[in-house]
Amino acid sequence: MSDDPCFELRLLIQADVDGELAPAEAARVGAHVETCPACAALQAQLVALAGRICREVPYHPASDALRDAVRARIAAASAAAQPEQSAQVVPLPRPARQFGGQRAAGKFRLPGWNFSALAPFGTGFALAACIALVLVLPRGNGLPDSVVADHIRALQPGHLMDVVSTDQHTVKPWFDGRLDYAPPVKDLKTQGFPLAGGRLDYLADRPIAALIYQRRQHLIDLYVWPDGGHLDHGPTEGARSGYNFVRWSHDGMTFWAVSDLDAKELADFVRLWQAA
């Protein structure tokens, strides 16, 4: 065991840059680097290295032949697992747009599904099941379902934050050059909803900003993107799969706040955020 008080945190910082930490550990790292200049410098060096790899390492999309082979394997695995049903081949999506923060250290990740739970069915069926789960996420007009599904997916280890900071003057500039708009960023620490960080995401057919706030052990995703010139409208509440959301539009921006907080506390967060 090392006597260095930052020894464990330095290991966690490396894992955080690689997107491998659970939300609670990522928040712990964020709180530590705010008070430790040495660890903050290490984090900055690792983030810069990851960014350089992202920019300079070539990205090679899968060939059509490889995609066809994967489709065939999925169909065969599905047919073997469910012989009583006719197998349906699901077209694989084309490679997604790549933007900052999504290629940490040159690695790409599928959403954090629990592959071990599917192990008894074989790796072929596990792959088919996981890809099917990704492909059936609601799209198009099902925006509430898509937003909540994205929030749930972000809670999986390694998907929550691209930038970890409680300082709005760190989080806001981080989006510069990564988006074609500047999302408003506010810190509500004194009101009980501290800023934890942010990430790039993809919703409503475009890259968007996701701001992450905390309330005790709960996390709030606040999605922000231009509303296309629609009129301002007040908060509208809803719920999906046990998660509450509030959406509103103001000053040319659309906002969606999503969390497992109860509806009243999430409404309080929105009210405080609008008033800040």
C-alpha positions as CSV (number, residue, x, y, z in Angstrom):
1,M,0.0,0.0,0.0
2,S,1.5,3.4,-1.0
3,D,1.8,6.2,1.5
4,D,1.1,8.7,-1.3
5,P,-2.4,10.1,-0.6
6,C,-2.9,10.7,-4.3
7,F,-1.8,7.2,-5.5
8,E,-5.3,5.8,-5.8
9,L,-6.7,9.0,-7.3
10,R,-4.0,9.0,-10.0
11,L,-5.1,5.5,-11.1
12,L,-8.7,6.7,-11.1
13,I,-7.8,9.7,-13.2
14,Q,-6.3,7.5,-15.8
15,A,-9.4,5.3,-15.8
16,D,-11.6,8.3,-15.9
17,V,-9.9,9.7,-19.0
18,D,-10.4,6.3,-20.7
19,G,-14.1,6.5,-19.7
20,E,-14.0,3.4,-17.4
21,L,-15.4,4.9,-14.2
22,A,-18.8,4.5,-12.7
23,P,-20.6,7.9,-12.1
24,A,-19.9,8.0,-8.4
25,E,-16.1,7.4,-8.9
26,A,-16.0,10.0,-11.8
27,A,-17.6,12.5,-9.5
28,R,-15.0,11.7,-6.8
29,V,-12.2,12.3,-9.3
30,G,-13.8,15.6,-10.3
31,A,-14.0,16.8,-6.7
32,H,-10.3,15.8,-6.1
33,V,-8.8,17.5,-9.1
34,E,-10.5,20.8,-8.1
35,T,-8.3,20.9,-4.9
36,C,-5.1,19.1,-6.1
37,P,-3.0,21.0,-8.7
38,A,-0.7,18.0,-9.3
39,C,-3.6,15.7,-10.1
40,A,-5.3,18.4,-12.2
41,A,-2.1,18.7,-14.2
42,L,-2.0,14.9,-14.7
43,Q,-5.6,14.9,-15.9
44,A,-4.9,17.7,-18.3
45,Q,-1.9,15.9,-19.8
46,L,-3.9,12.7,-20.2
47,V,-6.8,14.5,-21.8
48,A,-4.4,16.3,-24.2
49,L,-2.8,13.0,-25.1
50,A,-6.2,11.3,-25.7
51,G,-7.2,14.3,-27.9
52,R,-4.1,14.1,-29.9
53,I,-4.6,10.3,-30.5
54,C,-8.2,11.1,-31.4
55,R,-7.1,13.6,-34.0
56,E,-4.1,11.8,-35.4
57,V,-4.9,8.1,-35.4
58,P,-6.8,7.2,-38.6
59,Y,-10.3,5.9,-38.3
60,H,-11.2,3.0,-40.6
61,P,-14.9,2.2,-41.0
62,A,-15.9,-1.4,-41.4
63,S,-16.0,-2.6,-45.0
64,D,-19.3,-3.8,-46.6
65,A,-17.9,-7.3,-46.7
66,L,-17.3,-7.3,-42.9
67,R,-20.7,-5.8,-42.3
68,D,-22.4,-8.5,-44.4
69,A,-20.4,-11.2,-42.5
70,V,-21.6,-9.8,-39.2
71,R,-25.2,-9.7,-40.3
72,A,-25.0,-13.3,-41.4
73,R,-23.5,-14.3,-38.0
74,I,-26.2,-12.5,-36.2
75,A,-28.9,-14.1,-38.3
76,A,-27.4,-17.5,-37.7
77,A,-27.1,-17.0,-34.0
78,S,-30.6,-15.7,-33.7
79,A,-32.0,-18.7,-35.6
80,A,-30.1,-21.1,-33.5
81,A,-31.3,-19.5,-30.2
82,Q,-35.0,-19.3,-31.3
83,P,-35.6,-22.1,-33.9
84,E,-39.3,-21.7,-33.6
85,Q,-39.2,-18.2,-34.9
86,S,-37.9,-17.2,-38.3
87,A,-34.7,-15.1,-38.1
88,Q,-34.9,-11.5,-39.1
89,V,-31.8,-9.8,-40.3
90,V,-31.5,-6.3,-38.8
91,P,-29.4,-4.0,-41.0
92,L,-26.4,-2.6,-39.2
93,P,-26.1,1.1,-39.0
94,R,-23.4,3.0,-40.9
95,P,-20.6,4.3,-38.7
96,A,-21.8,7.1,-36.6
97,R,-20.4,10.6,-36.9
98,Q,-17.3,11.0,-34.8
99,F,-16.9,14.1,-32.7
100,G,-14.7,15.2,-29.8
101,G,-14.8,13.0,-26.7
102,Q,-16.1,9.9,-28.4
103,R,-12.7,8.3,-29.3
104,A,-11.0,8.5,-26.0
105,A,-7.4,7.1,-26.4
106,G,-8.3,5.8,-29.8
107,K,-10.9,3.3,-28.5
108,F,-14.5,3.0,-29.4
109,R,-17.1,1.5,-27.1
110,L,-20.5,0.0,-27.4
111,P,-23.0,1.2,-24.8
112,G,-22.4,-0.4,-21.5
113,W,-24.7,-3.5,-21.7
114,N,-24.1,-6.4,-19.3
115,F,-22.5,-9.0,-21.7
116,S,-21.9,-11.4,-18.8
117,A,-25.6,-11.8,-18.2
118,L,-26.0,-13.2,-21.7
119,A,-23.0,-15.6,-21.5
120,P,-25.1,-18.7,-21.1
121,F,-26.6,-18.2,-24.5
122,G,-23.3,-17.9,-26.3
123,T,-21.4,-15.0,-27.7
124,G,-23.2,-15.0,-31.0
125,F,-26.6,-14.6,-29.4
126,A,-25.1,-12.0,-27.0
127,L,-23.9,-9.9,-29.9
128,A,-27.2,-10.2,-31.6
129,A,-29.1,-9.3,-28.5
130,C,-26.9,-6.3,-27.7
131,I,-27.1,-4.9,-31.2
132,A,-30.9,-5.4,-31.2
133,L,-31.2,-3.4,-28.0
134,V,-29.3,-0.5,-29.5
135,L,-31.3,-0.6,-32.7
136,V,-34.7,-0.6,-31.1
137,L,-34.2,2.6,-29.1
138,P,-37.0,5.0,-30.0
139,R,-36.3,7.4,-32.8
140,G,-38.0,10.1,-34.8
141,N,-41.2,11.4,-33.1
142,G,-40.4,9.4,-29.9
143,L,-38.2,12.1,-28.5
144,P,-39.2,11.7,-24.8
145,D,-38.3,8.0,-25.0
146,S,-35.1,8.8,-26.9
147,V,-34.0,11.3,-24.3
148,V,-34.7,9.1,-21.4
149,A,-33.1,6.1,-23.1
150,D,-30.0,8.2,-23.7
151,H,-29.9,9.2,-20.0
152,I,-30.1,5.6,-19.0
153,R,-27.4,4.6,-21.4
154,A,-25.1,7.5,-20.1
155,L,-25.4,6.1,-16.6
156,Q,-23.5,2.9,-17.7
157,P,-19.9,3.0,-16.6
158,G,-17.7,5.1,-18.9
159,H,-20.5,7.0,-20.7
160,L,-21.4,9.8,-18.3
161,M,-18.9,12.6,-18.8
162,D,-16.3,13.9,-21.3
163,V,-15.3,16.8,-19.1
164,V,-15.3,16.4,-15.3
165,S,-15.5,19.8,-13.5
166,T,-17.6,21.6,-11.0
167,D,-16.5,25.0,-12.5
168,Q,-18.9,26.4,-15.1
169,H,-16.0,28.4,-16.6
170,T,-14.3,25.1,-17.3
171,V,-17.3,23.2,-18.7
172,K,-18.6,25.9,-21.0
173,P,-15.3,26.6,-22.9
174,W,-14.8,22.8,-23.3
175,F,-17.7,22.8,-25.8
176,D,-16.0,25.5,-27.9
177,G,-15.1,24.0,-31.3
178,R,-17.0,20.8,-30.6
179,L,-20.5,22.2,-31.2
180,D,-21.8,24.9,-33.6
181,Y,-23.4,26.7,-30.7
182,A,-22.5,27.8,-27.1
183,P,-24.7,26.0,-24.5
184,P,-25.5,28.1,-21.4
185,V,-23.9,26.6,-18.3
186,K,-24.8,27.4,-14.8
187,D,-23.7,26.2,-11.4
188,L,-26.3,25.6,-8.7
189,K,-24.0,24.4,-6.0
190,T,-25.4,26.9,-3.4
191,Q,-28.9,25.8,-4.2
192,G,-28.1,22.1,-3.7
193,F,-27.6,21.0,-7.4
194,P,-23.8,21.3,-8.1
195,L,-22.5,21.1,-11.6
196,A,-20.5,17.8,-12.1
197,G,-19.4,18.1,-15.8
198,G,-20.6,17.7,-19.3
199,R,-20.4,15.5,-22.4
200,L,-21.1,15.6,-26.1
201,D,-24.1,13.5,-27.1
202,Y,-26.3,13.0,-30.2
203,L,-30.0,13.6,-30.1
204,A,-32.6,15.2,-32.4
205,D,-30.4,14.3,-35.4
206,R,-27.5,16.4,-34.3
207,P,-24.6,16.7,-31.8
208,I,-25.7,18.3,-28.6
209,A,-24.5,19.3,-25.2
210,A,-25.4,17.3,-22.1
211,L,-24.7,19.0,-18.7
212,I,-24.5,16.8,-15.6
213,Y,-25.7,18.0,-12.2
214,Q,-25.9,16.2,-8.9
215,R,-28.5,16.0,-6.1
216,R,-27.2,13.9,-3.3
217,Q,-26.6,10.4,-4.9
218,H,-28.8,11.3,-7.9
219,L,-27.6,12.6,-11.3
220,I,-29.4,15.0,-13.6
221,D,-28.8,15.2,-17.4
222,L,-29.6,18.6,-18.8
223,Y,-29.7,18.3,-22.6
224,V,-29.3,21.6,-24.5
225,W,-29.6,22.3,-28.3
226,P,-30.9,25.1,-30.6
227,D,-34.7,24.9,-31.1
228,G,-34.8,26.1,-34.7
229,G,-36.4,29.4,-34.0
230,H,-39.5,28.1,-32.2
231,L,-41.3,30.2,-29.7
232,D,-40.4,30.0,-26.0
233,H,-42.6,27.7,-23.9
234,G,-42.7,26.9,-20.2
235,P,-41.8,23.6,-18.5
236,T,-43.7,20.5,-19.5
237,E,-43.3,17.5,-17.2
238,G,-43.4,13.8,-18.1
239,A,-42.1,10.4,-17.1
240,R,-40.8,7.2,-18.8
241,S,-39.6,3.9,-17.3
242,G,-39.4,5.4,-13.8
243,Y,-37.4,8.5,-14.9
244,N,-38.8,12.0,-14.8
245,F,-38.2,14.7,-17.3
246,V,-38.9,18.3,-17.8
247,R,-38.6,20.1,-21.1
248,W,-38.8,23.7,-22.0
249,S,-37.6,26.2,-24.6
250,H,-36.1,29.6,-24.0
251,D,-34.0,32.2,-25.9
252,G,-33.5,30.0,-29.0
253,M,-32.6,26.8,-27.0
254,T,-34.4,23.6,-26.2
255,F,-33.8,22.1,-22.7
256,W,-34.5,18.6,-21.4
257,A,-33.8,17.7,-17.8
258,V,-33.9,14.0,-17.0
259,S,-33.3,12.2,-13.7
260,D,-34.5,9.5,-11.4
261,L,-35.2,12.3,-8.9
262,D,-38.9,12.6,-7.9
263,A,-40.9,15.0,-10.0
264,K,-41.0,17.8,-7.4
265,E,-37.2,17.9,-6.9
266,L,-36.6,17.8,-10.6
267,A,-39.1,20.7,-11.1
268,D,-37.2,22.6,-8.3
269,F,-34.0,22.1,-10.2
270,V,-35.5,23.5,-13.4
271,R,-37.0,26.5,-11.5
272,L,-33.7,27.3,-9.9
273,W,-31.8,26.8,-13.2
274,Q,-34.1,29.2,-15.0
275,A,-33.8,31.8,-12.3
276,A,-30.0,31.6,-12.0
